[in-house]
Amino acid sequence: MKMPADHIREEISQTGAISFARFMELALYCPETGYYEKKKDNVGRQGDFITSVSVGSLFGELLAFQFAGWLDELKNRHEKLQIIEAGAHDGKLAADILNWLQIHRPVLFSAIEYTILEPSPARRQWQQEKLSPFSNVRWRSSVNSSQPPSAGILFSNELLDAFPVQRLGWDASGRQWFEWGVTLDGELLRWSRLPLAASSLPANIVNLPAALLEVLPDQYTIETSPAAESWWHAAAGILSHGKLLAIDYGFTDDEMISPARTKGTLRAYHRHHVTDDVLANPGDQDLTAHVNFSAIQKAGEAAGLRTETFCTQPQFLTRILAKAVPEKLFASMDARQIRQFQTLTHPEHLGRAFRVLVQSR
């Protein structure tokens, strides 16, 4: 069975240096052997990193409460309502949401269809095993525009950061941007410079002030993800009425350029250790970069959505909890739930970098 490194070396040998986006695609999603294809248990304390879902069920329960409120606003105008999750990994977040709805909002639970967008046969199998107790779960492979428009909620948690990214570097002497690619030096994978047409530069790079370019250090690096922006635009297109929600770590245009990040935000994770040696061991470590939320927001608005909320994860979850208190839900959290909430919102934990974008139609 070919490993991602084998596919990468073979492709470079045939075509020459490849873009980092292509390297990342093969490392993470190569069938059967890519990082996300072969590792079911890469999340949590025993895995490579923790997520809001791996902290405990409270994250999904708070989302379920918020989703119920949003769906209540739609139910009198639409007979069929959907919750659509993209990037469901092993299905745990879906199970937490559905469990809460089944217990606390049984009428709504019986009226909705929960759809998972999942292109990977391996991950779909993990999800089907986890969600076998629920009869109202369906699967689709992609945000296919040929499907009938959906009314309800389409959401993702830590999906956009896993889309392949382009790495753009600044050539200070030539005063131009180039693309970081990957090539071979014998059997070793090395960085290589690829030419980059000015017409393909993202808007946040094109609009950088000349005075800033004067002081950018040579090889200053920034990431961009046309794939994530394209996916978000397509997701907006299948939503007839309702909310499009992303929870992820990222920055705005203004925050993307920082003197503290001369090598960008791209990182590799393995066994809770972070490294910027992202070319090492393709397929055995997670690769991720911060989302440009300004670009994602613009992609949704270009598809006709209205931006309702852009805030931090602590702000978003705290507002949900405040709305739940009058309904006597989550009013008497036990010590375990309190610890979960603190981990989800504290700036030294998951509350530091995570942002929430909500757009609607």
C-alpha positions as CSV (number, residue, x, y, z in Angstrom):
1,M,0.0,0.0,0.0
2,K,1.4,3.4,-1.0
3,M,1.9,5.9,1.7
4,P,1.4,9.7,1.2
5,A,5.2,10.2,0.9
6,D,5.3,7.7,-1.9
7,H,2.6,9.5,-3.8
8,I,4.3,12.8,-3.2
9,R,7.7,11.7,-4.4
10,E,6.2,10.0,-7.5
11,E,4.2,13.1,-8.5
12,I,7.3,15.4,-8.0
13,S,9.4,13.0,-10.1
14,Q,6.8,13.1,-12.9
15,T,5.8,16.8,-12.9
16,G,8.5,18.7,-11.0
17,A,8.0,20.7,-7.9
18,I,4.4,20.7,-6.6
19,S,2.5,23.4,-4.7
20,F,2.3,23.1,-0.9
21,A,-1.4,22.9,-1.3
22,R,-1.0,19.7,-3.3
23,F,1.4,18.3,-0.8
24,M,-1.0,19.0,2.0
25,E,-3.9,17.4,0.1
26,L,-1.9,14.2,-0.4
27,A,-0.6,14.2,3.2
28,L,-4.0,14.6,4.8
29,Y,-6.4,13.0,2.4
30,C,-4.6,10.3,0.4
31,P,-7.1,7.4,0.2
32,E,-6.5,4.9,3.1
33,T,-3.2,6.2,4.2
34,G,-3.7,10.0,4.5
35,Y,-3.6,11.4,8.0
36,Y,-7.4,12.0,8.2
37,E,-8.1,8.7,6.4
38,K,-6.3,6.3,8.6
39,K,-6.6,7.8,12.1
40,K,-9.9,7.6,13.8
41,D,-8.5,8.3,17.3
42,N,-6.2,11.2,16.5
43,V,-8.3,13.6,18.7
44,G,-8.2,13.8,22.5
45,R,-5.7,13.4,25.2
46,Q,-4.5,10.1,23.7
47,G,-4.2,11.5,20.2
48,D,-2.3,14.3,18.6
49,F,-4.5,17.3,19.7
50,I,-7.6,18.2,21.6
51,T,-10.8,19.9,20.2
52,S,-13.9,21.4,21.7
53,V,-15.7,18.1,21.0
54,S,-13.0,16.0,22.8
55,V,-13.3,18.1,25.9
56,G,-16.8,16.6,26.6
57,S,-20.4,16.7,25.6
58,L,-21.2,20.2,26.8
59,F,-20.0,21.8,23.6
60,G,-22.4,19.8,21.5
61,E,-25.2,20.4,24.0
62,L,-24.8,24.2,23.9
63,L,-24.8,24.1,20.1
64,A,-28.0,21.9,20.2
65,F,-29.7,24.5,22.4
66,Q,-28.8,27.3,20.0
67,F,-29.7,25.2,16.9
68,A,-33.1,24.5,18.5
69,G,-33.8,28.3,18.8
70,W,-32.8,28.9,15.2
71,L,-34.9,26.1,13.9
72,D,-37.9,27.3,15.9
73,E,-37.7,30.5,13.9
74,L,-38.0,28.5,10.7
75,K,-40.4,25.7,11.5
76,N,-43.6,27.7,10.7
77,R,-42.4,28.5,7.2
78,H,-40.8,25.2,6.2
79,E,-42.1,21.7,6.5
80,K,-38.7,20.0,6.3
81,L,-35.8,21.3,8.4
82,Q,-32.2,20.0,8.3
83,I,-29.1,20.2,10.4
84,I,-26.2,19.7,8.1
85,E,-22.7,19.0,9.5
86,A,-19.6,19.2,7.5
87,G,-16.4,17.7,8.8
88,A,-18.0,15.4,11.3
89,H,-14.8,13.2,11.9
90,D,-16.0,10.2,13.9
91,G,-19.5,11.5,14.6
92,K,-19.1,12.4,18.3
93,L,-20.3,16.0,17.9
94,A,-23.4,14.8,15.9
95,A,-24.2,12.3,18.7
96,D,-23.9,15.0,21.4
97,I,-26.2,17.3,19.5
98,L,-28.8,14.6,18.7
99,N,-28.8,13.2,22.2
100,W,-29.6,16.6,23.7
101,L,-32.3,17.3,21.2
102,Q,-33.9,13.9,21.7
103,I,-34.1,14.4,25.5
104,H,-34.9,18.1,25.7
105,R,-36.7,18.9,22.4
106,P,-38.2,15.5,21.3
107,V,-40.8,17.1,19.0
108,L,-38.2,19.0,17.1
109,F,-35.9,16.0,17.1
110,S,-38.5,13.9,15.4
111,A,-39.1,16.6,12.8
112,I,-35.5,17.2,11.6
113,E,-33.2,15.4,9.4
114,Y,-29.5,15.4,10.3
115,T,-27.3,15.3,7.3
116,I,-23.5,14.7,7.3
117,L,-21.4,15.9,4.4
118,E,-18.7,13.3,4.1
119,P,-16.6,12.4,1.0
120,S,-14.5,9.8,2.8
121,P,-15.8,6.2,2.9
122,A,-13.5,5.5,5.9
123,R,-14.8,8.4,8.0
124,R,-18.4,7.7,6.9
125,Q,-18.1,4.2,8.4
126,W,-16.8,5.6,11.7
127,Q,-19.8,8.0,11.8
128,Q,-22.3,5.3,10.9
129,E,-21.0,3.2,13.8
130,K,-21.3,6.1,16.3
131,L,-24.7,7.3,15.1
132,S,-26.4,3.9,14.6
133,P,-28.9,4.6,17.4
134,F,-30.4,7.5,15.4
135,S,-32.7,6.8,12.5
136,N,-32.8,10.4,11.2
137,V,-29.2,10.7,10.0
138,R,-28.4,10.8,6.3
139,W,-25.1,11.2,4.4
140,R,-24.1,13.2,1.4
141,S,-20.7,13.3,-0.2
142,S,-20.4,17.0,-0.9
143,V,-22.1,20.4,-1.1
144,N,-23.7,19.4,-4.5
145,S,-25.7,22.3,-6.1
146,S,-27.8,19.7,-7.9
147,Q,-29.4,18.8,-4.6
148,P,-32.6,20.6,-3.6
149,P,-31.9,23.7,-1.5
150,S,-32.0,23.1,2.3
151,A,-33.7,25.1,5.0
152,G,-32.1,24.9,8.4
153,I,-28.5,25.0,9.7
154,L,-25.3,24.1,7.9
155,F,-22.3,24.1,10.2
156,S,-18.7,23.1,10.6
157,N,-16.4,22.8,13.6
158,E,-12.6,22.9,12.8
159,L,-13.1,22.0,9.1
160,L,-11.9,25.1,7.3
161,D,-8.5,25.0,8.9
162,A,-8.0,21.5,7.3
163,F,-8.4,22.7,3.7
164,P,-5.2,22.7,1.7
165,V,-3.5,26.1,1.8
166,Q,-1.1,28.0,-0.5
167,R,2.0,29.4,1.1
168,L,3.0,32.7,-0.4
169,G,6.4,34.2,0.3
170,W,7.8,37.8,-0.2
171,D,10.9,38.4,-2.2
172,A,12.2,41.6,-0.7
173,S,14.9,42.2,-3.3
174,G,12.6,41.6,-6.3
175,R,9.6,43.2,-4.5
176,Q,7.3,40.4,-5.6
177,W,5.4,37.5,-4.1
178,F,6.2,33.9,-5.0
179,E,4.6,30.5,-4.0
180,W,6.3,28.0,-1.8
181,G,6.4,24.6,-3.4
182,V,7.8,21.2,-2.5
183,T,10.5,19.4,-4.4
184,L,12.9,16.5,-4.0
185,D,16.6,16.6,-3.0
186,G,17.5,13.0,-3.4
187,E,14.9,11.3,-1.3
188,L,14.4,14.3,1.0
189,L,11.5,16.7,0.6
190,R,12.6,20.3,0.4
191,W,11.0,23.7,-0.1
192,S,11.1,25.3,-3.5
193,R,10.1,28.6,-4.9
194,L,7.4,28.6,-7.6
195,P,6.5,31.6,-9.8
196,L,3.2,33.4,-8.9
197,A,1.3,35.5,-11.3
198,A,0.2,38.8,-9.8
199,S,-3.3,38.2,-11.0
200,S,-3.6,35.2,-8.7
201,L,-2.8,37.0,-5.5
202,P,-5.6,37.2,-3.0
203,A,-7.2,40.5,-2.2
204,N,-5.7,40.9,1.2
205,I,-2.2,40.6,-0.3
206,V,-2.9,42.9,-3.2
207,N,-4.2,45.6,-0.9
208,L,-1.2,45.7,1.5
209,P,0.1,49.2,1.8
210,A,3.3,50.0,0.0
211,A,4.8,51.2,3.3
212,L,4.3,47.8,4.8
213,L,5.8,46.0,1.9
214,E,8.9,48.2,2.4
215,V,9.5,46.6,5.8
216,L,8.4,43.1,5.3
217,P,11.4,40.8,5.8
218,D,12.7,38.6,2.9
219,Q,10.7,35.3,2.7
220,Y,7.9,36.6,4.9
221,T,5.2,33.9,4.5
222,I,1.5,34.0,4.6
223,E,-1.2,31.4,3.9
224,T,-4.3,31.6,1.8
225,S,-6.9,28.9,1.1
226,P,-8.9,29.3,-2.1
227,A,-10.3,25.8,-1.5
228,A,-11.9,26.9,1.8
229,E,-13.3,30.0,0.3
230,S,-14.7,28.1,-2.6
231,W,-16.3,25.5,-0.3
232,W,-17.9,28.2,1.8
233,H,-19.4,29.8,-1.3
234,A,-20.8,26.5,-2.4
235,A,-22.2,25.7,1.0
236,A,-24.0,29.1,1.0
237,G,-25.5,28.1,-2.3
238,I,-27.4,25.1,-1.0
239,L,-28.9,27.0,1.9
240,S,-32.4,28.3,1.0
241,H,-33.2,29.7,4.4
242,G,-31.3,29.5,7.7
243,K,-27.8,29.8,9.1
244,L,-24.3,29.0,7.9
245,L,-21.9,28.6,10.8
246,A,-18.2,28.0,11.1
247,I,-16.2,27.5,14.3
248,D,-12.5,27.5,13.8
249,Y,-9.3,29.2,14.8
250,G,-8.3,32.1,12.6
251,F,-7.7,35.8,12.0
252,T,-9.2,38.7,10.0
253,D,-7.3,40.4,7.2
254,D,-5.8,42.9,9.6
255,E,-4.6,40.2,11.9
256,M,-3.0,37.9,9.3
257,I,0.0,40.1,8.8
258,S,2.1,40.2,12.0
259,P,5.8,40.8,12.7
260,A,5.6,37.9,15.2
261,R,4.7,35.4,12.4
262,T,7.3,35.7,9.7
263,K,6.7,32.0,8.7
264,G,2.9,32.2,8.7
265,T,0.5,30.1,10.8
266,L,1.1,26.7,9.3
267,R,1.9,24.1,11.9
268,A,2.1,20.3,12.3
269,Y,0.8,18.5,15.3
270,H,1.8,15.0,16.6
271,R,1.2,13.7,20.1
272,H,0.3,17.2,21.4
273,H,3.7,18.6,20.2
274,V,3.6,21.4,17.7
275,T,6.3,21.9,15.0
276,D,6.8,24.0,11.9
277,D,8.6,21.1,10.2
278,V,5.5,20.5,8.1
279,L,7.3,18.5,5.4
280,A,8.4,15.8,7.8
281,N,6.5,12.4,7.9
282,P,3.6,13.2,5.6
283,G,0.5,11.3,6.7
284,D,1.7,10.9,10.2
285,Q,1.1,14.4,11.5
286,D,-1.8,16.9,11.3
287,L,-1.2,20.0,9.1
288,T,-3.3,23.1,9.8
289,A,-3.2,26.8,9.3
290,H,-5.3,29.7,10.6
291,V,-8.5,30.5,8.7
292,N,-8.7,34.0,7.1
293,F,-12.2,34.8,8.3
294,S,-12.4,38.0,6.3
295,A,-12.1,36.0,3.1
296,I,-14.6,33.4,4.3
297,Q,-17.1,36.2,5.2
298,K,-16.7,37.8,1.8
299,A,-17.3,34.5,0.1
300,G,-20.6,34.0,1.9
301,E,-21.7,37.6,1.3
302,A,-20.9,37.1,-2.4
303,A,-23.3,34.2,-2.4
304,G,-26.1,36.4,-1.0
305,L,-25.7,35.7,2.8
306,R,-25.9,38.3,5.5
307,T,-23.3,38.3,8.2
308,E,-25.0,38.1,11.6
309,T,-22.2,37.4,14.0
310,F,-18.4,37.3,14.1
311,C,-17.1,36.8,17.6
312,T,-14.8,34.7,19.8
313,Q,-15.8,31.2,20.9
314,P,-16.0,32.4,24.6
315,Q,-18.4,35.1,23.6
316,F,-20.6,32.8,21.5
317,L,-20.9,30.0,24.1
318,T,-21.4,32.5,27.0
319,R,-24.3,34.1,25.1
320,I,-25.9,30.7,24.6
321,L,-25.5,29.8,28.2
322,A,-27.1,33.1,29.2
323,K,-30.1,32.4,27.0
324,A,-30.5,28.9,28.4
325,V,-30.6,30.0,32.1
326,P,-34.2,31.4,32.0
327,E,-35.3,28.0,30.6
328,K,-33.6,26.3,33.5
329,L,-31.3,24.4,31.1
330,F,-27.7,24.2,32.2
331,A,-28.7,26.1,35.3
332,S,-27.1,23.6,37.7
333,M,-24.0,22.4,35.9
334,D,-22.0,19.9,37.9
335,A,-18.2,20.2,38.4
336,R,-17.5,18.2,35.3
337,Q,-19.5,20.5,33.1
338,I,-18.0,23.6,34.7
339,R,-14.5,22.3,33.9
340,Q,-15.6,21.7,30.3
341,F,-17.0,25.2,30.0
342,Q,-13.8,26.7,31.5
343,T,-11.7,24.7,29.0
344,L,-13.9,25.9,26.1
345,T,-13.7,29.5,27.0
346,H,-10.6,30.3,29.0
347,P,-7.9,32.2,27.0
348,E,-5.2,29.8,28.1
349,H,-7.2,26.9,26.6
350,L,-9.6,26.7,23.7
351,G,-10.9,30.2,24.2
352,R,-7.8,32.0,22.9
353,A,-7.9,31.6,19.1
354,F,-11.3,30.2,18.2
355,R,-13.7,32.4,16.3
356,V,-17.3,32.0,15.3
357,L,-18.9,33.2,12.0
358,V,-22.6,33.1,11.5
359,Q,-24.2,34.1,8.2
360,S,-27.8,33.7,7.2
361,R,-30.3,33.8,4.4
